[in-house]
Amino acid sequence: MIKKIILPLLLASIGTAAGVGAGIFLKAPPEETAEHTDGEKDETHAQDAQKDDDQGDAKYEESGDFQYVKMNNQFVVPIVDDGAVSALVVLSLSLEISEGQQSAVFQREPRLRDGFLQILFDHANLGGFTGTFTNSNNMNTLRMGLREVAKNVLGDIANDVLITDIVRQDI
């Protein structure tokens, strides 16, 4: 009888402790540091809001003659072995484009995503995401394919494609 009472209480307390621990571990960092004054915060938020309004959901940074446009969503590529998905590769891509051309990227984003996904799927089917998939030969091959798609879709606007994040999760 006591085991029937203690076991659920023990499991509930372990679950609660695990939830609290996960919450603390995954807690988002504060957005502002204490060093900023209220006036600086308001100015920073106004600038961020203006930048977000100017560019839609994608982000870009200016650098010299080029801008960097982050693709809105990540790319998820399944790795198929013997007819079953054995892993997923998740990538984030950014485009290096001619300054002032971000609207052209946004207008052609569906075609870019389609072309990028085709290159990523082909790379996966050729075994590019197996083994040491981050070695320089594999990454250079992938970058060249992505750059070719960007140049085909955007023309001279596109200068390069940057792989900003890549992770493989075995299933």
C-alpha positions as a Markdown table, in Angstrom:
| # | Residue | x | y | z |
|---|---|---|---|---|
| 1 | Met | 0.0 | 0.0 | 0.0 |
| 2 | Ile | 2.8 | 2.5 | 0.9 |
| 3 | Lys | 4.6 | 1.6 | -2.4 |
| 4 | Lys | 1.5 | 2.6 | -4.3 |
| 5 | Ile | 1.5 | 6.0 | -2.6 |
| 6 | Ile | 5.3 | 6.7 | -2.5 |
| 7 | Leu | 6.0 | 5.7 | -6.2 |
| 8 | Pro | 3.6 | 8.3 | -7.8 |
| 9 | Leu | 4.8 | 11.0 | -5.4 |
| 10 | Leu | 8.4 | 10.2 | -6.1 |
| 11 | Leu | 7.8 | 10.2 | -9.9 |
| 12 | Ala | 5.9 | 13.5 | -9.7 |
| 13 | Ser | 8.7 | 15.2 | -7.7 |
| 14 | Ile | 11.4 | 13.9 | -10.1 |
| 15 | Gly | 9.3 | 15.2 | -13.0 |
| 16 | Thr | 8.8 | 18.6 | -11.4 |
| 17 | Ala | 12.5 | 18.9 | -10.6 |
| 18 | Ala | 13.4 | 17.9 | -14.2 |
| 19 | Gly | 11.0 | 20.5 | -15.5 |
| 20 | Val | 12.4 | 23.3 | -13.3 |
| 21 | Gly | 15.9 | 22.3 | -14.2 |
| 22 | Ala | 15.1 | 22.4 | -17.9 |
| 23 | Gly | 13.4 | 25.8 | -17.5 |
| 24 | Ile | 16.4 | 27.2 | -15.8 |
| 25 | Phe | 18.8 | 25.8 | -18.4 |
| 26 | Leu | 16.8 | 27.0 | -21.4 |
| 27 | Lys | 16.0 | 30.4 | -19.9 |
| 28 | Ala | 16.4 | 33.1 | -22.5 |
| 29 | Pro | 19.1 | 35.7 | -21.8 |
| 30 | Pro | 17.9 | 39.2 | -20.9 |
| 31 | Glu | 17.6 | 41.5 | -23.9 |
| 32 | Glu | 19.2 | 44.6 | -22.4 |
| 33 | Thr | 22.1 | 45.0 | -20.1 |
| 34 | Ala | 21.9 | 47.2 | -17.1 |
| 35 | Glu | 24.5 | 49.6 | -18.6 |
| 36 | His | 21.9 | 51.1 | -21.0 |
| 37 | Thr | 19.9 | 54.1 | -19.9 |
| 38 | Asp | 16.2 | 54.3 | -20.6 |
| 39 | Gly | 16.8 | 56.8 | -23.5 |
| 40 | Glu | 19.2 | 54.4 | -25.1 |
| 41 | Lys | 16.8 | 51.6 | -24.8 |
| 42 | Asp | 14.0 | 53.6 | -26.5 |
| 43 | Glu | 16.3 | 54.6 | -29.3 |
| 44 | Thr | 17.6 | 51.1 | -29.8 |
| 45 | His | 14.1 | 49.7 | -29.9 |
| 46 | Ala | 13.0 | 52.4 | -32.4 |
| 47 | Gln | 15.9 | 51.6 | -34.7 |
| 48 | Asp | 15.3 | 47.8 | -34.5 |
| 49 | Ala | 11.6 | 48.4 | -35.2 |
| 50 | Gln | 12.5 | 50.6 | -38.2 |
| 51 | Lys | 15.0 | 48.0 | -39.5 |
| 52 | Asp | 12.4 | 45.2 | -39.1 |
| 53 | Asp | 9.8 | 47.3 | -41.0 |
| 54 | Asp | 12.3 | 48.0 | -43.8 |
| 55 | Gln | 13.2 | 44.3 | -44.4 |
| 56 | Gly | 10.2 | 42.1 | -43.6 |
| 57 | Asp | 10.9 | 38.9 | -41.7 |
| 58 | Ala | 14.4 | 38.4 | -43.1 |
| 59 | Lys | 17.5 | 40.1 | -41.6 |
| 60 | Tyr | 20.4 | 41.7 | -43.4 |
| 61 | Glu | 23.6 | 43.4 | -42.4 |
| 62 | Glu | 25.4 | 45.9 | -44.5 |
| 63 | Ser | 29.1 | 45.5 | -45.1 |
| 64 | Gly | 31.0 | 47.5 | -47.9 |
| 65 | Asp | 29.4 | 46.9 | -51.3 |
| 66 | Phe | 27.4 | 43.9 | -50.1 |
| 67 | Gln | 24.5 | 43.1 | -47.9 |
| 68 | Tyr | 23.8 | 39.8 | -46.1 |
| 69 | Val | 20.3 | 38.6 | -46.2 |
| 70 | Lys | 19.3 | 35.7 | -43.9 |
| 71 | Met | 16.8 | 33.3 | -45.4 |
| 72 | Asn | 13.6 | 33.4 | -43.4 |
| 73 | Asn | 13.4 | 29.7 | -42.4 |
| 74 | Gln | 15.9 | 26.9 | -41.9 |
| 75 | Phe | 16.3 | 24.1 | -44.4 |
| 76 | Val | 15.6 | 20.6 | -43.2 |
| 77 | Val | 17.1 | 17.8 | -45.2 |
| 78 | Pro | 16.2 | 14.1 | -44.4 |
| 79 | Ile | 19.0 | 11.5 | -44.7 |
| 80 | Val | 17.5 | 8.3 | -46.1 |
| 81 | Asp | 19.2 | 4.9 | -45.5 |
| 82 | Asp | 17.5 | 1.7 | -46.7 |
| 83 | Gly | 14.2 | 3.4 | -47.4 |
| 84 | Ala | 13.9 | 5.0 | -44.0 |
| 85 | Val | 14.9 | 8.4 | -42.6 |
| 86 | Ser | 17.9 | 7.9 | -40.4 |
| 87 | Ala | 18.9 | 11.5 | -39.7 |
| 88 | Leu | 17.9 | 15.1 | -40.3 |
| 89 | Val | 20.3 | 17.9 | -41.3 |
| 90 | Val | 19.1 | 21.4 | -40.5 |
| 91 | Leu | 20.8 | 24.4 | -42.1 |
| 92 | Ser | 20.5 | 28.1 | -42.0 |
| 93 | Leu | 21.6 | 30.1 | -45.1 |
| 94 | Ser | 22.4 | 33.7 | -45.8 |
| 95 | Leu | 23.0 | 35.4 | -49.1 |
| 96 | Glu | 25.7 | 37.9 | -49.9 |
| 97 | Ile | 24.1 | 40.3 | -52.4 |
| 98 | Ser | 24.7 | 43.7 | -54.0 |
| 99 | Glu | 23.8 | 46.6 | -51.8 |
| 100 | Gly | 20.2 | 47.7 | -51.9 |
| 101 | Gln | 18.9 | 44.5 | -53.6 |
| 102 | Gln | 17.2 | 42.8 | -50.7 |
| 103 | Ser | 13.7 | 43.3 | -52.1 |
| 104 | Ala | 14.7 | 41.3 | -55.2 |
| 105 | Val | 15.7 | 38.5 | -52.9 |
| 106 | Phe | 12.4 | 38.6 | -51.0 |
| 107 | Gln | 10.5 | 38.6 | -54.3 |
| 108 | Arg | 12.3 | 35.5 | -55.6 |
| 109 | Glu | 12.6 | 33.7 | -52.2 |
| 110 | Pro | 10.3 | 30.8 | -53.2 |
| 111 | Arg | 12.4 | 30.0 | -56.3 |
| 112 | Leu | 15.6 | 30.3 | -54.2 |
| 113 | Arg | 14.3 | 27.9 | -51.5 |
| 114 | Asp | 13.2 | 25.4 | -54.2 |
| 115 | Gly | 16.6 | 25.5 | -55.9 |
| 116 | Phe | 18.5 | 25.3 | -52.6 |
| 117 | Leu | 16.4 | 22.4 | -51.4 |
| 118 | Gln | 17.1 | 20.5 | -54.6 |
| 119 | Ile | 20.8 | 21.0 | -54.2 |
| 120 | Leu | 20.6 | 20.0 | -50.5 |
| 121 | Phe | 18.6 | 16.8 | -51.4 |
| 122 | Asp | 21.0 | 15.9 | -54.1 |
| 123 | His | 24.0 | 16.5 | -51.8 |
| 124 | Ala | 22.3 | 14.2 | -49.2 |
| 125 | Asn | 21.5 | 11.5 | -51.7 |
| 126 | Leu | 25.2 | 11.5 | -52.8 |
| 127 | Gly | 26.3 | 10.9 | -49.2 |
| 128 | Gly | 27.4 | 14.5 | -48.6 |
| 129 | Phe | 25.9 | 14.5 | -45.1 |
| 130 | Thr | 27.3 | 11.2 | -43.9 |
| 131 | Gly | 30.6 | 10.7 | -42.1 |
| 132 | Thr | 32.6 | 13.8 | -41.6 |
| 133 | Phe | 30.1 | 15.9 | -43.5 |
| 134 | Thr | 31.7 | 19.2 | -42.4 |
| 135 | Asn | 35.1 | 18.6 | -44.0 |
| 136 | Ser | 36.2 | 21.3 | -46.4 |
| 137 | Asn | 35.7 | 19.3 | -49.6 |
| 138 | Asn | 32.1 | 18.4 | -48.8 |
| 139 | Met | 31.3 | 22.0 | -47.7 |
| 140 | Asn | 33.0 | 23.6 | -50.7 |
| 141 | Thr | 31.0 | 21.3 | -53.0 |
| 142 | Leu | 27.8 | 22.2 | -51.3 |
| 143 | Arg | 28.6 | 25.9 | -51.3 |
| 144 | Met | 29.4 | 25.9 | -55.1 |
| 145 | Gly | 26.0 | 24.2 | -55.8 |
| 146 | Leu | 24.1 | 26.7 | -53.6 |
| 147 | Arg | 26.0 | 29.7 | -55.2 |
| 148 | Glu | 25.1 | 28.4 | -58.7 |
| 149 | Val | 21.4 | 28.3 | -57.8 |
| 150 | Ala | 21.6 | 31.8 | -56.3 |
| 151 | Lys | 23.3 | 33.2 | -59.4 |
| 152 | Asn | 20.7 | 31.4 | -61.7 |
| 153 | Val | 17.8 | 32.9 | -59.8 |
| 154 | Leu | 19.1 | 36.3 | -58.9 |
| 155 | Gly | 21.8 | 36.9 | -61.6 |
| 156 | Asp | 24.5 | 39.4 | -60.8 |
| 157 | Ile | 22.7 | 40.4 | -57.6 |
| 158 | Ala | 24.0 | 37.3 | -55.8 |
| 159 | Asn | 27.7 | 37.2 | -54.9 |
| 160 | Asp | 27.8 | 34.2 | -52.5 |
| 161 | Val | 25.8 | 31.8 | -50.3 |
| 162 | Leu | 26.9 | 31.4 | -46.7 |
| 163 | Ile | 26.1 | 28.4 | -44.5 |
| 164 | Thr | 25.6 | 30.1 | -41.2 |
| 165 | Asp | 24.4 | 27.0 | -39.2 |
| 166 | Ile | 24.4 | 23.3 | -39.8 |
| 167 | Val | 23.5 | 20.5 | -37.5 |
| 168 | Arg | 22.8 | 16.8 | -38.1 |
| 169 | Gln | 20.5 | 14.9 | -35.7 |
| 170 | Asp | 20.5 | 11.1 | -36.0 |
| 171 | Ile | 17.1 | 9.5 | -35.5 |
